[in-house]
Amino acid sequence: MIRLVTFAAMCLFLPMPAFAELTRHRFEQDGIARQFFVYTPDRAGRHEPMPVVLMLHGGGGSARQMLRSPGRRMNDLAETEGFIAVYPDAVGRSWDFGEGKVSEGRRAPRVDDLAYFRRVIDHITASPRADGNRVYATGISRGGQASFFLACKLPDRIHAIAPVAMSLPAFLADDCRSIPATPIALIHGTDDPLVPYEGGQIRLFRKNRGEVLGAERTMALLSQRNGCRAQANTRRMGEVQRIEWNGCQASTVLYRVEGGGHTWPGEREVLPRRLVGKTNRDIDATAEIWRFFSRL
């Protein structure tokens, strides 16, 4: 059974419209306490069921941190555009995919995050407010990996993804080759010091943290999977190139952020630039992600 707690906005330092609702949902999974947060806009219930956007925090982060940034901006968009924003929360601040270098070496208790995500989605889409045919996922860093994980492991539940600062993990490549065509918008900085744009080993504190394909190999694999047959179009947005493939069965877009680091474009800098690199200000990644989802 999932228990519901309604939060005052001030608990998370989040200003909200008078009738918007931020709720915490708690349940037990395999003897471990789990939770997630849901932002439901004021306009809920006034129109047709709303899309759902899963906001997935990175390694070392939490749902509460994601709520502050970029969640504050995403919740503003949820209010004006009419969608539900969901903030899952990992055990030990890191998602457990059941495979891959980080999951296999984690010190926190092993958990079945695939079952966790399935339960979260089931709970949200059981509400008449939510449209179960428009469930999208985005996240940064390991949250970006979680976006790929969901699309490739639960293709019947996730209808589009927008990973930030993370290309496709090598351990998911075979799964992702075999899924139905799935819309993707990948946002990746060319100077990311942790997750190399060209691919290879993720490096954190001088340790290898698993292999990624790199942004362009990721898009080559997924554009092929999405049946793209025409040449891509490129539009420049300051230091960002928005590359969109044509003739696809599902929308396929890469935001190549020239000089960008391991960051969320348009958001405040949370970690020192010497650790994560530059934050691009030419685009508002949150708005770009919602614009991508909203056109599907």
N, C-alpha and C positions, 0 to 999 in steps of 0.2 A: 504494500500500500504506500502511495506517495502522499506525504504530508505537506500542507501548504501553509506558508507564513507570509503575510503581507508586510512589506517594509515601508517605513517612512523614508522619503527621499533623503533626508538629512543623514540617515545611517550610513549611506555610501557617498555623501557629499554630492548628490546628483539633483539638480533642479529639474522638476517635472511639471507638466501641466496639471491643473487641479484634479482632473479625473483619470489621468494616466495611472497605471498600476505597475509597480515593480514587486514581484513576488519571488520568494525562495521556496523551492520544492525539495523535500528531503525524503530519502528512502534508504533501506539497507540492501546491499548486494553482497552475497556470499560472506555475510558477517561484517562487512565494512560499510560505514556510513558514507553515503554519497549525496550530492546536492547539485542543483542547477538553479539559475535565476532566469526569470522571464519578464521582459518589458512589453506590456500590452498598451498600445496607444489609446488615447481618449476616444478615438473614432471607432474603436472595436464594437462590432455588433450593429453598426449603423448601415453597413453595406454588405456586400458579398464576403465570403470567407477570405481571410488575408494570407498572403505569402508568409513564410517563416524563414528567418535568416539565423543560422547557427554561427555564433561568434566564438572562435576557438583560440584560447590563449596559448602562448608559447611555453617552452620548457623553462621552469623556474618561475612562471607566472601563475596567475589564478583568475578565476571568474571575476572577482572583485576588481583586480587590476584592469582586466579587459573592459569592465563596465566604465571605468574612469577614462581610459584611452585605448582604443578609439571608440569605445562604447557610447560616450557622451554624444559624439557626433552622430553615430549610428542611431541612437534613440531619438535624436532630433529629426532625423530622416524618417524613422518609423512613424513619428507623430504626423509629419506633413504628408508622407506618401502612403501610409496605411499598411504597415506590415508588423509582424511580431518578431522581436529580437530575443534570442535565447542564448544564455551564457553558461555552457557546461563547465564543470570544475573537475580537474584531474586529482587523483590520489597522489600525494607526494610531489605535486606540481609538475608532473610529467605524464603524458599519455602513454599507455601500455598497449602496443599494437600486437603483442604476442610473438613478434619476430622483429628482426633488425637489431643492430648493435646496442642501441640505448635501452630498449626493452629487455634484452637478454642480460644486460649488465646492471639493471636498476637495483638500488638498495631498498627502495620502498616495497611494500607488499605487492606481489604480482596480482593484477586485476584483469578482468575481462572487459576491456573498454568497448569492444564491439557490442557486447550485450548491454552495456551501460548506454551507449548511444542509441541502440535500438529502443531501449525502454524510454529514454527521454523523448525521442521522436514519436513513439506510440502515444505517450501521455499528451504531448502538445497537439498532435493531429486528431486526437479523440474529441477535442473541443470543436463545436460548430464555428468558432471564430477563426479557426486555422484551416488553410487549404492544403491537404495532404499531397496534392499534385504539384505544389510549388514550394518545395523545401530545399533551401540552398545552404551552402556552407562556405565560410571564409575563415581565415586565421593566419597568424604570422609565425614563421619559424616552425617549431614543432606543431603548432596549430595549423600551419600550412600543410605539414605532413598529414595531420589528422583529416584535413579536407580531402586529400588524395585517398587516404585510407577509407573514408566513408564512401566516396564515389566509386571506388573499385571493389569494395567489400559489400556495400549495400546499394547497388545501382538501382534497385526498385524503390528506394526511399529518398535518395538524394538526386535532385534534378539539375543541379549546376554547382560549380565550385569556383572560388576565386582565391587561390593561395597567394600569400604575400611573403617575399623573402625566402622562398623554398621551392626548389624544383622537385621532380619526381624521385622519390627514394628508389634505389636500385632493387630493393627487396620487394617492391610493389609492381615492378615493371611488367611482369608476366600477367598478373591479375588485371592490370589496367589495359593491356592489349586486347583482352577478351570481353570487355564490357560493351554494352550498347553505346552508340554515339551520345556523348555528354558534353554540354556547354562548359567551356573553361575560359577564364580570364586570369592569366598569370602575371603578377607584378614582381619584377626582380631587378635589383640594382647590379650594375656591371662591376662595381667595386665592393661588393659584399665581402667582408673579411672572414666571415664564418661559414657561409654557404656559397662556394664559388660559382659564379655565373656560368663558367665553362664546364662545371661538373668536377667530380672527384670526391675527396673526403671532406666532410664537414669537420672543421677544426674548432675546438673550444678548450681553452686553457691548455693548449699544446697537446691535446689528445684527439685522436680520430674518433668521430661520433657517427660513422656510417657514411656510405657512398650515395651520392645523388647523380642523376644523369646530366644535370646542367639545364639551363633554361631552353636553349635552342634544340637540344636532343629531346627534351620533354615535349616541346611543341611539335617537333617532327613526328614523334610517336603518336601524339594525340590528334594531330591534324590528319594523319593517315587513318587513325581509328575513326575519326569523325567524317571520313569520306571527302575531305577537301580536295577539289580537283583544279581549282583556278589559282592564279598567282595572288599572293597576298598584297593588300594595300597598306601603305605606311603613311601615318599622319603625325607630324611633329607637334609636340606640345612643350615648348621650351626644351629642356634637356631630356624629355621623355619621347620615345618613339612608340606610338600605338600601332601595332602591326596586326591586321585582321585578315584572316584567310577567307577566301571566297569559294563558293560552290560547295559548301559544307552541309552535312546533315544536321550539325549542331554548331552553334556559334563558337568560334575559336579565336582567341585574342591574346597577344603578348604585349605587355607594357615593359619595354626595355628602358630602364632608368639609368641614363648615362651618368656615371660617377656616383650612383646611389649606393648606400650601404645596407646593412641588415636592419632596415627600418621600415616604418609605415609612412609612405609619402603624405605630406600635409599635416601630420600629427606633431605634437611637441617631442623634443628629444628627451628621452627618459634615461638613457645610459650614455656614458661619455663617448664622444665621437671617436676617440682613439681606440675604443673597443669595438664599436659597431659601425663606424663610418658615418657618412653624411646622410641627412634627411632631406629629400627633395621637396621643394615648395611649389613646383610648377603644376602639380596636380593635387587634388584632394582625393586620395585613394578611396576613402569611404564612399564619397559621392560617385566615383567612377564604378565601384563595385555594385552599388545599388542600381545605378543606371544600366549596367550590364544585366543584372538579374531582372530588372523591371521590364526589359524589352523582350524577354523570352516568352 
